[in-house]
Amino acid sequence: MMRIELDDNERKILETLARSGATSPSALAAETLTLPADIEAMLRTLNDMGLVLMRDDADSVDGKLIAISAEARDLIGSGSAAQIKR
């Protein structure tokens, strides 16, 4: 099993998505009190790690919809994310 390292902000994003469900980047930024530019960078990183799914969404103000992946949901559910930091 590959070790996944998350910082506090990345973990907060995943926990918010797990709790609230799929949402737009701007709504996620507002809910996590994170600057939109910072959210975009973190979402790209999490997407590259396979922890979030990003898809185009014409109904979203941002044009994107973000959802947590099954792997990330398992990571959050196991409590491993709370123990892993960069």
N, C-alpha and C positions, 0 to 999 in steps of 0.2 A: 504494500500500500504506500502510495506517495504521500510524503509529508507536505501539508499545505500550511503556509504561514500567513496569518492575517494580522493586520494592525487593528487598533481599537475602532477606527472609523470604518474600515471594511467590514468588521464584525457587526457594527451597528447597522450598516446598510443591509446585510444579510438577515439580521434579526428582525428588522423592520419589514422587509419583504416577506419573511416567513409569517409574520403576524398579520400584516395588512393585505397581502396578495399583490398581484401585478399592478404596476402604477407607472406614471410618467417620470422621467428624470427630475423635472421641476417639482413635482409633488413629493418625490423622495427627498430632494434637497430641503424643502420646507419642513418636512416631518422630522428629518435628522438634524436640522439646524446647521446645514453645511452649504457653503457657497456653490452655486450651480457649476462653475468651472471645475471646482474640486470634485464634485459628484461625477461629472463627465469623465474625468481622468480615472477615478476609482472604478467606475462602471466598466471602462475599457479594460482595466487590469483584471477585474473580476470575471469579465466575459472571456478574456484570454485564458484564465485559469479554469474555465468551464463551470463557474459558480453562479453566474447569472445568464439569463437568456435575453437577448435584445432583439426586438423585431420592429419593423416599420409599422406605424399605426396612424392612419389618416385622421382618426378621431382625437388624437393626442395633440396638445398645444406644441409639444416638442417633436412630434412626428415619430416618436418611439414609445414602445411599451417595454418595461423591464419586469422580469419575473425571476424568482429564485429557481435554481436547478435542483434536480433530485439529489445530486451529490452534496450540494450545499445544505439542503434541508436535512440530510442525514448527518452532516457535520455539526450543524447547529443542535439537532436533536440529541446527539451523543454527548454534547457538552465539550467536545474536543476544541471547538473554536474558542472557548473561554480560556483554554490553557495555552494556546498558540499565539505567539507574538513575533513580530520582526525584530 
